[in-house]
């Protein structure tokens, strides 16, 4: 094919080409839009043969800075960052959504995280295109991540954070960890339906969170309580039900495997130290309170349960009142 021949073909179709270019959208697309279009197109093709196919959900956490330059992550850094991130996801929904670290790669350091739920519905086998779990699991995970991203975007825009009050403590601890290790963070979520969304916590957002520590002290105060009652139920999933005298039962959550190591059993009367954490109910509006097991009080009633002190005040109070009763710190 000679140059002259190409030129003649181009000239013969010049009018059609110009007309096509006039109607073509020349707006520059961002990375999320381009990746979303590609993933949805791929999924549409696959669903011709596998109608229920989905992409695997994944959250990537890109860390840049002094502690993330080698494509690795020290355990001390990972613990400081991942725990407040998990707490932020927990506070974003009334569903039990857990984050699993499934990989790590360079660039500077990218953590690959998969959101899962503890739904007890029958599990479907995982395939290359479909995540394991019930049909409700992806919806709950995506909703939790979406709320987390909205909260991050709110502090980035220095907007009113009233709606995200239950998540402020987690965001503040995340900022503290980023400051401690001189890191910046970017989030990217790949949903099962193919859409891709990004969010970043820049210096602007981090500075706003630092300011909120002064104006929203109540939301950032970690509240410890002691509860007394009879153990009426214990679940291997990590929940014990405590029935205080003349009060509604309280569900206390445990870290994975911790409930099998406690020195008491069903029917025993116990004193427990718990941390109260609020989180958003699905659909917004109301909040629910979780009670997380921290330990058992000493004989002198001196409670030392936090291994890593941070910059938050701790309020300790004793109660046997029902969870929905108004309580004042003693």
PEKA-V150311 format. One record per pair of residues at least 24 apart in sequence whose C-alpha atoms are under 10 Angstrom apart, sorted by the first residue. I is the first residue (numbers start at 0). J is the second residue. If there is no record, write none. Layout:
# PEKA-V150311
I_J ; I_J
This chain:
# PEKA-V150311
30_195 ; 30_196 ; 30_197 ; 31_187 ; 31_188 ; 31_189 ; 31_194 ; 31_195 ; 31_196 ; 31_197 ; 32_194 ; 32_195 ; 32_196 ; 33_194 ; 33_195 ; 34_189 ; 34_193 ; 34_194 ; 34_195 ; 34_196 ; 35_189 ; 35_190 ; 35_192 ; 35_193 ; 35_194 ; 35_195 ; 35_196 ; 36_193 ; 36_194 ; 36_195 ; 37_193 ; 37_194 ; 38_189 ; 38_190 ; 38_191 ; 38_192 ; 38_193 ; 38_194 ; 38_195 ; 39_191 ; 39_192 ; 39_193 ; 39_194 ; 39_195 ; 40_193 ; 41_193 ; 42_128 ; 42_191 ; 42_192 ; 42_193 ; 43_192 ; 43_193 ; 45_128 ; 46_128 ; 49_128 ; 49_129 ; 51_128 ; 51_129 ; 52_126 ; 52_127 ; 52_128 ; 52_129 ; 52_130 ; 52_191 ; 52_192 ; 53_126 ; 53_127 ; 53_128 ; 53_129 ; 53_130 ; 53_137 ; 53_190 ; 53_191 ; 53_192 ; 53_193 ; 54_126 ; 54_127 ; 54_128 ; 54_129 ; 54_130 ; 54_189 ; 54_190 ; 54_191 ; 54_192 ; 54_193 ; 54_194 ; 55_113 ; 55_114 ; 55_125 ; 55_126 ; 55_127 ; 55_128 ; 55_129 ; 55_130 ; 55_131 ; 55_137 ; 55_189 ; 55_190 ; 55_191 ; 55_192 ; 55_193 ; 56_112 ; 56_113 ; 56_114 ; 56_115 ; 56_128 ; 56_129 ; 56_130 ; 56_137 ; 56_140 ; 56_141 ; 56_188 ; 56_189 ; 56_190 ; 56_191 ; 56_192 ; 56_193 ; 56_194 ; 57_98 ; 57_99 ; 57_100 ; 57_101 ; 57_111 ; 57_112 ; 57_113 ; 57_114 ; 57_115 ; 57_141 ; 57_187 ; 57_188 ; 57_189 ; 57_190 ; 57_191 ; 57_195 ; 58_98 ; 58_99 ; 58_100 ; 58_110 ; 58_111 ; 58_112 ; 58_113 ; 58_114 ; 58_141 ; 58_144 ; 58_186 ; 58_187 ; 58_188 ; 58_189 ; 58_190 ; 58_195 ; 58_196 ; 58_197 ; 59_100 ; 59_102 ; 59_103 ; 59_109 ; 59_110 ; 59_111 ; 59_112 ; 59_113 ; 59_185 ; 59_186 ; 59_187 ; 59_188 ; 59_189 ; 59_197 ; 60_103 ; 60_108 ; 60_109 ; 60_110 ; 60_111 ; 60_112 ; 60_184 ; 60_185 ; 60_186 ; 60_187 ; 60_188 ; 60_198 ; 60_199 ; 61_103 ; 61_104 ; 61_105 ; 61_106 ; 61_107 ; 61_108 ; 61_109 ; 61_110 ; 61_111 ; 61_182 ; 61_183 ; 61_184 ; 61_185 ; 61_186 ; 61_187 ; 61_199 ; 62_105 ; 62_106 ; 62_107 ; 62_108 ; 62_109 ; 62_110 ; 62_177 ; 62_182 ; 62_183 ; 62_184 ; 62_185 ; 62_186 ; 63_106 ; 63_107 ; 63_108 ; 63_109 ; 63_177 ; 63_181 ; 63_182 ; 63_183 ; 63_184 ; 63_185 ; 64_107 ; 64_108 ; 64_177 ; 64_180 ; 64_181 ; 64_182 ; 64_183 ; 64_184 ; 65_107 ; 65_180 ; 65_181 ; 65_182 ; 65_183 ; 66_107 ; 66_108 ; 66_177 ; 66_180 ; 66_181 ; 66_182 ; 67_105 ; 67_106 ; 67_107 ; 67_108 ; 67_109 ; 67_180 ; 67_181 ; 67_182 ; 67_183 ; 68_105 ; 68_106 ; 68_107 ; 68_108 ; 69_104 ; 69_105 ; 69_106 ; 69_107 ; 69_108 ; 70_103 ; 70_104 ; 70_105 ; 70_106 ; 70_107 ; 70_108 ; 70_109 ; 70_110 ; 71_103 ; 71_104 ; 71_105 ; 71_106 ; 71_107 ; 71_108 ; 71_109 ; 71_110 ; 72_103 ; 72_104 ; 72_108 ; 72_109 ; 72_110 ; 76_176 ; 76_177 ; 76_179 ; 76_180 ; 77_110 ; 77_176 ; 78_176 ; 79_172 ; 79_173 ; 79_175 ; 79_176 ; 79_177 ; 79_179 ; 79_180 ; 79_307 ; 80_172 ; 80_173 ; 80_174 ; 80_175 ; 80_176 ; 80_177 ; 80_180 ; 81_110 ; 81_173 ; 81_176 ; 82_169 ; 82_172 ; 82_173 ; 83_166 ; 83_168 ; 83_169 ; 83_170 ; 83_171 ; 83_172 ; 83_173 ; 83_174 ; 83_175 ; 83_176 ; 84_147 ; 84_166 ; 84_169 ; 84_170 ; 84_172 ; 84_173 ; 85_114 ; 85_169 ; 86_166 ; 86_168 ; 86_169 ; 86_170 ; 86_172 ; 86_173 ; 86_276 ; 86_278 ; 87_143 ; 87_144 ; 87_146 ; 87_147 ; 87_150 ; 87_165 ; 87_166 ; 87_167 ; 87_168 ; 87_169 ; 87_170 ; 87_171 ; 87_172 ; 87_173 ; 87_278 ; 88_114 ; 88_140 ; 88_142 ; 88_143 ; 88_144 ; 88_145 ; 88_146 ; 88_147 ; 88_148 ; 88_166 ; 88_169 ; 88_278 ; 89_143 ; 89_144 ; 89_147 ; 89_165 ; 89_166 ; 89_169 ; 89_276 ; 89_277 ; 89_278 ; 89_279 ; 89_289 ; 90_143 ; 90_146 ; 90_147 ; 90_163 ; 90_164 ; 90_165 ; 90_166 ; 90_167 ; 90_168 ; 90_169 ; 90_276 ; 90_277 ; 90_278 ; 90_279 ; 90_280 ; 90_286 ; 90_287 ; 90_288 ; 90_289 ; 91_142 ; 91_143 ; 91_144 ; 91_145 ; 91_146 ; 91_147 ; 91_148 ; 91_150 ; 91_163 ; 91_165 ; 91_166 ; 91_277 ; 91_278 ; 91_279 ; 91_280 ; 91_281 ; 91_283 ; 91_286 ; 92_139 ; 92_140 ; 92_142 ; 92_143 ; 92_144 ; 92_146 ; 92_147 ; 92_277 ; 92_278 ; 92_279 ; 92_280 ; 92_281 ; 92_282 ; 92_283 ; 92_286 ; 92_287 ; 93_139 ; 93_143 ; 93_277 ; 93_278 ; 93_279 ; 93_280 ; 93_281 ; 93_282 ; 93_283 ; 93_286 ; 93_287 ; 93_288 ; 93_289 ; 94_118 ; 94_136 ; 94_139 ; 94_140 ; 94_142 ; 94_143 ; 94_278 ; 94_279 ; 94_280 ; 94_281 ; 95_136 ; 95_139 ; 95_140 ; 95_143 ; 96_136 ; 96_137 ; 96_139 ; 96_140 ; 96_141 ; 96_142 ; 96_143 ; 96_144 ; 97_140 ; 97_143 ; 98_140 ; 108_184 ; 109_184 ; 109_185 ; 109_186 ; 110_186 ; 111_187 ; 111_188 ; 112_188 ; 113_140 ; 113_188 ; 113_189 ; 114_139 ; 114_140 ; 114_141 ; 114_143 ; 114_144 ; 115_139 ; 115_140 ; 115_141 ; 116_140 ; 117_236 ; 128_191 ; 129_191 ; 130_191 ; 137_190 ; 137_191 ; 137_192 ; 138_190 ; 138_191 ; 139_281 ; 140_190 ; 141_188 ; 141_189 ; 141_190 ; 141_191 ; 142_281 ; 142_282 ; 143_279 ; 143_281 ; 144_187 ; 144_188 ; 144_190 ; 144_196 ; 145_188 ; 145_196 ; 146_279 ; 146_283 ; 147_198 ; 148_186 ; 148_187 ; 148_188 ; 148_196 ; 148_197 ; 148_198 ; 148_199 ; 148_200 ; 149_198 ; 150_198 ; 151_186 ; 151_198 ; 151_199 ; 151_200 ; 151_201 ; 151_204 ; 151_205 ; 151_208 ; 152_197 ; 152_198 ; 152_199 ; 152_200 ; 152_204 ; 153_204 ; 153_207 ; 154_200 ; 154_201 ; 154_203 ; 154_204 ; 154_205 ; 154_206 ; 154_207 ; 154_208 ; 154_211 ; 155_198 ; 155_199 ; 155_200 ; 155_201 ; 155_202 ; 155_203 ; 155_204 ; 155_205 ; 155_206 ; 155_207 ; 155_208 ; 156_203 ; 156_204 ; 156_207 ; 157_203 ; 157_204 ; 157_205 ; 157_206 ; 157_207 ; 157_208 ; 158_207 ; 160_208 ; 160_211 ; 160_215 ; 161_215 ; 161_218 ; 162_279 ; 162_283 ; 162_284 ; 162_285 ; 163_218 ; 163_278 ; 163_279 ; 163_283 ; 164_215 ; 164_217 ; 164_218 ; 164_219 ; 164_277 ; 164_278 ; 164_279 ; 164_286 ; 165_218 ; 165_219 ; 165_276 ; 165_277 ; 165_278 ; 165_279 ; 165_286 ; 165_287 ; 165_288 ; 166_218 ; 166_219 ; 166_276 ; 166_277 ; 166_278 ; 166_279 ; 167_208 ; 167_211 ; 167_212 ; 167_215 ; 167_216 ; 167_218 ; 167_219 ; 167_220 ; 168_208 ; 168_212 ; 168_215 ; 168_216 ; 168_217 ; 168_218 ; 168_219 ; 168_220 ; 168_221 ; 168_276 ; 168_277 ; 168_311 ; 169_219 ; 170_200 ; 170_205 ; 170_208 ; 170_209 ; 170_219 ; 171_205 ; 171_207 ; 171_208 ; 171_209 ; 171_211 ; 171_212 ; 171_219 ; 171_310 ; 171_311 ; 172_208 ; 172_219 ; 172_309 ; 172_310 ; 172_311 ; 173_200 ; 173_205 ; 173_208 ; 174_200 ; 174_201 ; 174_202 ; 174_204 ; 174_205 ; 174_206 ; 174_208 ; 174_209 ; 175_205 ; 175_208 ; 175_209 ; 175_309 ; 175_310 ; 176_309 ; 177_205 ; 178_202 ; 178_205 ; 212_310 ; 212_311 ; 216_311 ; 216_312 ; 217_312 ; 217_314 ; 218_276 ; 218_277 ; 219_310 ; 219_311 ; 219_312 ; 219_313 ; 220_310 ; 220_311 ; 220_312 ; 220_313 ; 220_314 ; 221_274 ; 221_275 ; 221_276 ; 221_311 ; 221_312 ; 221_313 ; 221_314 ; 221_315 ; 222_273 ; 222_274 ; 222_275 ; 222_276 ; 222_312 ; 222_313 ; 222_314 ; 222_315 ; 222_316 ; 222_328 ; 223_272 ; 223_273 ; 223_274 ; 223_275 ; 223_276 ; 223_290 ; 223_291 ; 223_292 ; 223_293 ; 223_302 ; 223_304 ; 223_313 ; 223_314 ; 223_315 ; 223_316 ; 223_317 ; 223_328 ; 224_271 ; 224_272 ; 224_273 ; 224_274 ; 224_275 ; 224_290 ; 224_291 ; 224_292 ; 224_293 ; 224_314 ; 224_315 ; 224_316 ; 224_317 ; 224_318 ; 224_319 ; 224_328 ; 225_270 ; 225_271 ; 225_272 ; 225_273 ; 225_274 ; 225_292 ; 225_293 ; 225_294 ; 225_295 ; 225_296 ; 225_300 ; 225_302 ; 225_315 ; 225_316 ; 225_317 ; 225_318 ; 225_319 ; 226_251 ; 226_269 ; 226_270 ; 226_271 ; 226_272 ; 226_273 ; 226_295 ; 226_316 ; 226_317 ; 226_318 ; 226_319 ; 226_320 ; 226_321 ; 227_268 ; 227_269 ; 227_270 ; 227_271 ; 227_272 ; 227_317 ; 227_318 ; 227_319 ; 227_320 ; 228_266 ; 228_267 ; 228_268 ; 228_269 ; 228_270 ; 228_271 ; 228_319 ; 229_264 ; 229_265 ; 229_266 ; 229_267 ; 229_268 ; 229_269 ; 229_270 ; 230_263 ; 230_264 ; 230_265 ; 230_266 ; 230_267 ; 230_268 ; 230_269 ; 231_264 ; 231_265 ; 231_266 ; 231_267 ; 231_268 ; 232_264 ; 232_265 ; 232_266 ; 233_258 ; 233_259 ; 233_264 ; 233_265 ; 234_258 ; 234_259 ; 235_259 ; 237_292 ; 238_290 ; 238_291 ; 238_292 ; 239_264 ; 239_265 ; 239_292 ; 240_265 ; 241_265 ; 241_266 ; 241_267 ; 241_268 ; 241_269 ; 241_270 ; 241_271 ; 242_268 ; 242_269 ; 242_319 ; 242_321 ; 243_268 ; 243_269 ; 243_318 ; 243_319 ; 243_320 ; 243_321 ; 244_319 ; 244_320 ; 244_321 ; 245_319 ; 245_320 ; 245_321 ; 246_319 ; 246_320 ; 246_321 ; 246_322 ; 246_324 ; 247_319 ; 247_320 ; 247_321 ; 247_322 ; 247_323 ; 248_320 ; 248_321 ; 248_322 ; 249_289 ; 249_290 ; 249_319 ; 249_320 ; 249_321 ; 249_322 ; 250_289 ; 250_290 ; 250_291 ; 250_292 ; 250_322 ; 251_275 ; 251_289 ; 251_290 ; 251_291 ; 251_292 ; 251_293 ; 252_289 ; 252_290 ; 252_291 ; 252_292 ; 252_293 ; 253_290 ; 253_291 ; 253_292 ; 253_293 ; 254_291 ; 254_292 ; 254_293 ; 257_292 ; 258_292 ; 261_294 ; 261_295 ; 269_295 ; 270_294 ; 270_295 ; 270_296 ; 270_297 ; 270_319 ; 271_295 ; 271_296 ; 272_296 ; 272_302 ; 272_303 ; 272_304 ; 272_315 ; 272_316 ; 272_317 ; 273_304 ; 273_315 ; 274_313 ; 274_314 ; 274_315 ; 275_322 ; 287_322 ; 287_323 ; 288_322 ; 288_323 ; 289_322 ; 290_322
